Structure formats: structure tokens, C-alpha cells
Amino acid sequence: MTAKTDPASPGAQAPSESVSSSASAAKPQKKPRFALFVATAGGLGYLPVAPGTWGSLAGLLLAIFPLCLYFGPDTPGSRRSDFGDIFFSVPAWYSSHFGWEYVFLLVLISVVGVWAATRAAEFWQEKDPGRVVIDEVSGQFLTLLLGCGVPIWWKASYVPYAPIARGYIIMSSLLNWKYLLLGFILFRVFDIWKPFPARQAESLPGGWGIMTDDWVAGIYAALGLWLARAAGL
């Protein structure tokens, strides 16, 4: 004969407590709306076709946007100390104030991206959700910053001091359509290929694993873009 548990006994769990504990365990996690907005690059990650490519395109547009707002000095009489008539006439550690704005923007995207990617991965309970494309945004931006921002020091050239600064990153690096297209293609190739140590970086925890492999791909792509500039392409 099987003994029955007396509901009133000390060892018995009240039915209401059991239901309460199971209900609390099944309580849905609060949706991190802002983190998902950032992680998906404003919703681009939800696109059904090639979300990573759309994320890379967003990174390219983000690199162009500050250039559209910056026109440089209006007249030679209003010279600014962070530009020189001959490129690289300022100390190498200083670069240009416009270049530092790009560096700050890259750091901001990267830091916020790690946080947002971590929250998104936890919410969707996936290691590297395909909907997270802030890593492509950051990696593509890094490609264009390093690929066009690192000077070709043996090709320093004279540019008249006029309102032509738009289109330049860190003084002498012209960001024209050829470099934009080449940087975009190179980053997509390395992002898909994932050469060492990009694939190994995916094993890092949380958003670090999601973001770091694209930074590695961005560095490879930037090197290819820099070599293309050095070759005069």
C-alpha cells in the first residue's frame, strides 16, 4: 500500500507554492528594446536576405556621414592649427582633430556594440544571432578608418588650403568611391572567410565573441585597402 503525503505535514509543499514557483520560472524575460535596436543596427538585422551585408553597408554610410557635415575652413585666412598645407607637417601622434573624431566614434560603436550584442544574445538565447549586425557595422567602419586613415607616408602631397576637406580622413587619405567600394568588398570577403584568428575569436564570451571576429576581419580588409592605396589604385 502506497503511503499518501499529508498536505498539512511539514515536509509537504503547498499546491499554491508550487504553482507560484513554476509561474515565476516561466515568467518571460523583459525585452531589451534599446539593446536590440542597437544590435540589429536599427532593424537591419531583421531583413530576411543578407543582414550582414546590410550591416556592412550601414558601417560604410556611417563613415561617410561625418564627411558630409565637415567642410573645413572657408578661406585661407581662417586657418586651423590641426591642418597643414603640406600633409604630415604636424606630429604623427597628433594627427588631425577630424581623425580623432573618427577614432572616438569607432570606440563608441564598439563599446556600445559589445553591450548590445551581449544583451541580444542572452535574450534570444543564441551564441551569435544572425540578427545581430552591429558587429558588421563596427568592422566595416574600422576597415575604412584604418584603410584610409593610416597615411601613405612616402606619398605625401600638397593640397591647396581651401574648403576641400570633405572627403578626407586624417588629412591626406582621400575617401573616394573606389576606396569605399574596395573596402566594402574586402571586408565582406574577410568577414565570411574568417582567417586566423577571427574564427578563434568567436569563442570569446558574450558580445566579445560576436564583435571581435569582425574587428579581425576589419583589420585584414584595412590592410588590403591600405596596400591598394600604396600601389596607386
C-alpha positions as CSV (number, residue, x, y, z in Angstrom):
1,M,0.0,0.0,0.0
2,T,1.4,3.4,-1.0
3,A,1.6,6.0,1.7
4,K,0.0,9.3,0.9
5,T,1.6,12.6,1.9
6,D,-0.5,14.6,4.3
7,P,-0.8,18.2,2.8
8,A,-0.6,19.5,6.4
9,S,2.6,17.8,7.2
10,P,5.8,19.9,7.4
11,G,7.5,18.2,4.5
12,A,4.7,18.7,2.1
13,Q,4.8,21.6,-0.4
14,A,1.6,23.5,-0.6
15,P,0.0,23.5,-4.0
16,S,-0.1,27.3,-4.1
17,E,3.7,27.5,-3.5
18,S,4.4,25.0,-6.3
19,V,2.3,26.9,-8.8
20,S,3.9,30.2,-7.7
21,S,7.4,28.9,-8.2
22,S,6.7,27.4,-11.6
23,A,4.9,30.6,-12.6
24,S,8.0,32.7,-11.6
25,A,10.3,30.4,-13.5
26,A,8.1,30.7,-16.6
27,K,7.9,34.5,-16.4
28,P,9.2,35.9,-19.7
29,Q,12.3,38.0,-19.7
30,K,11.8,41.7,-20.3
31,K,12.6,42.6,-23.8
32,P,15.7,44.9,-24.0
33,R,14.3,47.1,-26.8
34,F,17.2,49.6,-27.0
35,A,19.8,46.9,-26.9
36,L,18.1,45.0,-29.7
37,F,17.7,48.3,-31.7
38,V,21.4,48.8,-31.5
39,A,22.4,45.2,-32.0
40,T,20.3,45.0,-35.2
41,A,21.5,48.4,-36.4
42,G,18.1,50.0,-36.3
43,G,16.3,46.9,-37.5
44,L,18.6,46.0,-40.5
45,G,19.3,42.7,-38.8
46,Y,15.7,41.6,-39.2
47,L,15.9,41.8,-43.0
48,P,15.4,38.3,-44.4
49,V,18.2,38.5,-47.0
50,A,21.9,39.1,-46.3
51,P,21.5,41.0,-43.0
52,G,25.3,41.0,-42.5
53,T,25.8,42.8,-45.9
54,W,23.2,45.4,-44.9
55,G,25.1,45.9,-41.6
56,S,28.3,46.4,-43.5
57,L,26.5,49.0,-45.7
58,A,25.4,50.8,-42.6
59,G,29.0,50.9,-41.4
60,L,30.0,52.4,-44.8
61,L,27.3,55.1,-44.6
62,L,28.4,55.8,-41.1
63,A,31.9,56.5,-42.3
64,I,30.6,58.9,-45.0
65,F,28.1,60.8,-42.8
66,P,30.7,62.8,-40.8
67,L,32.3,63.8,-44.1
68,C,29.0,65.3,-45.2
69,L,28.9,67.5,-42.2
70,Y,32.5,68.7,-42.3
71,F,33.6,71.2,-44.9
72,G,36.8,72.5,-43.4
73,P,37.8,76.2,-43.4
74,D,36.1,78.6,-45.7
75,T,39.0,80.9,-46.5
76,P,42.8,80.7,-46.3
77,G,42.7,83.4,-43.7
78,S,40.8,81.3,-41.2
79,R,43.5,78.7,-40.9
80,R,43.2,76.0,-38.3
81,S,46.1,74.6,-36.4
82,D,45.2,71.0,-37.0
83,F,45.6,71.2,-40.8
84,G,48.8,71.8,-42.7
85,D,49.4,72.9,-46.3
86,I,51.8,70.0,-46.6
87,F,50.4,66.8,-45.2
88,F,52.1,65.3,-42.2
89,S,53.7,68.6,-41.1
90,V,52.1,68.1,-37.7
91,P,53.4,65.5,-35.2
92,A,52.4,61.9,-36.1
93,W,50.8,61.4,-32.6
94,Y,48.5,64.4,-33.0
95,S,47.1,63.6,-36.5
96,S,44.0,65.8,-37.2
97,H,41.1,66.7,-35.0
98,F,38.8,65.3,-37.6
99,G,40.7,62.0,-37.4
100,W,40.3,61.9,-33.6
101,E,36.5,62.3,-34.1
102,Y,36.5,59.1,-36.2
103,V,38.5,57.3,-33.5
104,F,36.1,58.4,-30.8
105,L,33.1,57.3,-33.0
106,L,34.7,53.9,-33.5
107,V,35.3,53.4,-29.8
108,L,31.7,54.4,-29.1
109,I,30.3,52.0,-31.6
110,S,32.5,49.2,-30.4
111,V,31.8,49.6,-26.7
112,V,28.0,50.0,-27.1
113,G,28.1,47.2,-29.7
114,V,29.6,44.7,-27.2
115,W,27.0,45.6,-24.6
116,A,24.1,45.4,-27.1
117,A,25.3,42.1,-28.7
118,T,25.6,40.6,-25.2
119,R,22.1,41.6,-24.3
120,A,20.7,40.4,-27.6
121,A,22.4,37.0,-27.4
122,E,21.1,36.5,-23.8
123,F,17.6,37.5,-24.8
124,W,17.5,35.2,-27.9
125,Q,19.5,32.5,-26.1
126,E,21.9,32.1,-29.1
127,K,25.7,32.3,-29.2
128,D,25.8,34.5,-32.3
129,P,22.4,35.5,-33.5
130,G,22.2,36.3,-37.2
131,R,20.0,39.3,-36.5
132,V,22.9,41.0,-34.6
133,V,24.7,43.1,-37.2
134,I,26.3,45.8,-35.1
135,D,29.5,43.8,-35.4
136,E,29.4,44.3,-39.2
137,V,28.8,48.0,-38.7
138,S,31.8,48.3,-36.4
139,G,34.1,46.1,-38.5
140,Q,33.3,48.0,-41.7
141,F,33.9,51.3,-40.0
142,L,37.2,50.0,-38.7
143,T,38.2,48.9,-42.3
144,L,37.6,52.4,-43.7
145,L,39.2,54.2,-40.8
146,L,42.4,52.2,-40.8
147,G,42.5,51.6,-44.6
148,C,42.0,55.2,-45.4
149,G,43.2,56.9,-42.2
150,V,46.7,55.5,-42.0
151,P,48.9,57.8,-44.2
152,I,50.9,56.6,-47.1
153,W,54.0,58.5,-45.7
154,W,56.1,58.3,-48.9
155,K,53.3,59.8,-51.0
156,A,52.7,63.0,-49.0
157,S,51.3,65.5,-51.4
158,Y,50.3,69.2,-51.5
159,V,46.7,70.1,-51.4
160,P,45.6,73.8,-51.5
161,Y,44.2,75.1,-48.3
162,A,40.6,75.5,-49.3
163,P,37.2,74.1,-48.3
164,I,38.0,70.7,-49.8
165,A,38.5,68.8,-46.5
166,R,35.2,67.0,-47.1
167,G,36.1,63.5,-48.3
168,Y,39.3,63.2,-46.3
169,I,40.0,61.2,-43.3
170,I,43.1,62.2,-41.2
171,M,44.4,64.8,-43.6
172,S,45.6,63.1,-46.7
173,S,43.5,60.0,-47.1
174,L,41.0,60.6,-49.8
175,L,37.9,58.5,-49.3
176,N,36.5,58.3,-52.9
177,W,34.1,55.8,-54.3
178,K,36.9,53.4,-55.4
179,Y,38.2,53.0,-51.8
180,L,34.6,52.8,-50.4
181,L,33.7,50.0,-52.8
182,L,37.0,48.2,-52.4
183,G,36.9,48.5,-48.6
184,F,33.3,47.2,-48.6
185,I,34.2,44.2,-50.8
186,L,37.3,43.3,-48.8
187,F,35.5,43.4,-45.5
188,R,32.7,41.2,-46.7
189,V,35.3,38.7,-48.1
190,F,37.3,38.5,-44.8
191,D,34.1,38.5,-42.7
192,I,32.9,35.4,-44.5
193,W,36.3,33.8,-44.8
194,K,37.2,34.5,-41.1
195,P,41.0,34.0,-41.3
196,F,43.0,33.4,-38.2
197,P,42.4,34.5,-35.5
198,A,38.8,35.6,-36.5
199,R,37.2,32.2,-36.1
200,Q,39.0,31.6,-32.9
201,A,37.8,34.9,-31.5
202,E,34.2,33.7,-31.8
203,S,34.8,31.5,-28.7
204,L,35.1,34.6,-26.5
205,P,32.2,35.1,-24.1
206,G,29.1,37.1,-24.9
207,G,29.3,40.2,-27.2
208,W,33.1,40.0,-27.2
209,G,32.9,36.8,-29.4
210,I,30.3,38.4,-31.6
211,M,32.3,41.6,-32.2
212,T,35.9,40.6,-32.1
213,D,35.9,38.3,-35.2
214,D,34.6,41.3,-37.2
215,W,37.3,43.5,-35.9
216,V,39.9,41.0,-37.0
217,A,38.2,40.8,-40.5
218,G,38.2,44.7,-40.5
219,I,41.9,44.8,-39.8
220,Y,42.7,42.3,-42.7
221,A,40.4,44.4,-45.0
222,A,42.1,47.6,-43.9
223,L,45.5,46.2,-44.7
224,G,44.3,45.2,-48.2
225,L,42.8,48.7,-48.7
226,W,46.0,50.4,-47.5
227,L,48.1,48.3,-49.9
228,A,45.8,49.2,-52.7
229,R,46.3,52.9,-51.9
230,A,50.0,52.4,-51.7
231,A,50.0,50.8,-55.1
232,G,48.2,53.8,-56.5
233,L,45.0,52.0,-57.3
